[in-house]
Amino acid sequence: MLGRLALALAERLDAVIDFDGLLGCPTLRDDTGEEASPERARALVASLPGRAAEVSYDTGGGGRWFRHVGDVEFLAAWLQHPGFRLVE
């Protein structure tokens, strides 16, 4: 429901969506034992319609990581994707 609300607001406000994480990658809370893969995330994002960008940021201690930001078309496709989940 939260994803649909974000889609409706982004459509109405002509806004982009900050996914606050790297799509298709497990988070620390997932506890899958699987390591996050930027390459896998890039392949997932490239497979969906719409536009999405990978934005890097400082993680502290000199590290860098990425998050995705996308348009309405991309969010609509992500909501329909079998791997959809909200990034935490």
N, C-alpha and C positions, 0 to 999 in steps of 0.2 A: 504494500500500500504506500509506503514511503517513496518508493521509486516512481510510482504513478503520480504522486503529489509533486515530486520534483520535476517530472516531465510536464505536467500541466502548468506549473509556475514558470518553467523555462520557456515554454511556448508563449505564454501570455506576456512575459517580460522580455522576450527575445534575448535570453541569457544563455551563457554556457554553464556547464555543470562541472564542478570540481569533485572528482570521485575520491579525493583524499586518500589515495593509495594507488598501487599498481594493480590493475585489473588482471584477473586470472592467476594471481599469486597468493599463496597462503599467507596469513598474517601470524603473528606470534600467538594469538589466541586460538588459532585453528588447531594447533598441536597435532599436525599430521606427520611430522617428521620430514616433510617434503621441504626442500629449499626453494626460496623464491628465485625465479628465473626471468630476468628482463627480456631475454630472447623469446621465451614462451609468451610473455605478455605482449611483446611487439607483434608476434604472429597472430595472436588473438585479436588485437586491435585492428590489424590490417585486414582481417577476414570480415569485419563488420562494415556496413555502409555508414555514411556520415563522416564527420571529421573529428579526429581526436589528436591531442598533442601530449607528448611526454614532457613533463616539467621536472627539472632536477632541483633539489634543495639540500641544504646542509643538515646533517643529522646530529652534529655535535662531535667533538673529538676528532674533527678533520674528515669525517665521513660524508658521503653523498648518497642520496637515494632518489627515487622518482615517484611521481604521481601522475595520474591521467586527468585530463580536462577534455570534455567533449561537447559537441553540439547536440541539439534536440534529436536529430535523425540518428546520431550515434547512440544516445541514451535509449531511444525507442527500440533499436535493434538489440542493445545489451539486455533490456528487460525481457526480450523474447528468447535470448540465448539459453541453451540448456545449462551452461555453467554460471548463469547469473547468480550473484550474491552481492549483498552490500558490503563494501569495504569498511572495516572497523577502525 
